Amino acid sequence: MIAVKAKKPLIIVGGLLVLFFVMSQPGGAAGMVHSILGMLQSAAESLITFVSTVFNA
């Protein structure tokens, strides 16, 4: 029960930390988002390559 009550304040604190980071270092935040999106793109391309190889073989 304690974990459920602590979840909402932790989410709020985490959101405030992200907001502070974005406001204090917008270039760094943009770089991080760009890096994360690049990793997701690479993972998606790898998955597409795998699935197309499996079904074309």
C-alpha positions as CSV (number, residue, x, y, z in Angstrom):
1,M,0.0,0.0,0.0
2,I,2.9,2.3,0.7
3,A,4.3,1.8,-2.8
4,V,1.0,2.9,-4.4
5,K,1.0,6.1,-2.3
6,A,4.6,6.9,-3.1
7,K,4.1,6.4,-6.8
8,K,2.3,9.6,-7.6
9,P,4.8,11.9,-5.7
10,L,7.7,10.1,-7.4
11,I,6.2,10.7,-10.8
12,I,5.7,14.4,-10.0
13,V,9.3,14.8,-8.8
14,G,10.6,13.0,-11.9
15,G,8.6,15.2,-14.1
16,L,9.9,18.3,-12.3
17,L,13.4,17.1,-12.7
18,V,12.9,16.5,-16.4
19,L,11.4,20.0,-16.8
20,F,14.3,21.6,-14.9
21,F,16.8,19.8,-17.1
22,V,15.0,20.9,-20.3
23,M,14.8,24.5,-19.0
24,S,18.4,24.7,-17.8
25,Q,20.1,22.8,-20.6
26,P,17.8,22.8,-23.7
27,G,20.7,21.8,-26.0
28,G,21.6,18.8,-23.9
29,A,17.9,17.8,-23.7
30,A,17.5,18.1,-27.4
31,G,20.7,16.0,-27.9
32,M,19.4,13.3,-25.6
33,V,16.0,13.1,-27.4
34,H,17.8,13.0,-30.7
35,S,20.0,10.1,-29.4
36,I,17.0,8.2,-28.1
37,L,15.1,8.6,-31.3
38,G,18.2,7.4,-33.3
39,M,18.4,4.3,-31.1
40,L,14.7,3.6,-31.6
41,Q,15.1,4.0,-35.4
42,S,18.0,1.6,-35.4
43,A,16.1,-1.0,-33.4
44,A,13.1,-0.7,-35.7
45,E,15.3,-1.1,-38.8
46,S,17.0,-4.1,-37.3
47,L,13.6,-5.7,-36.5
48,I,12.3,-5.0,-40.0
49,T,15.4,-6.6,-41.5
50,F,15.0,-9.7,-39.2
51,V,11.4,-10.2,-40.0
52,S,11.9,-9.7,-43.7
53,T,14.8,-12.2,-43.7
54,V,12.7,-14.8,-41.8
55,F,9.7,-14.5,-44.2
56,N,11.7,-14.3,-47.4
57,A,13.9,-17.3,-46.6
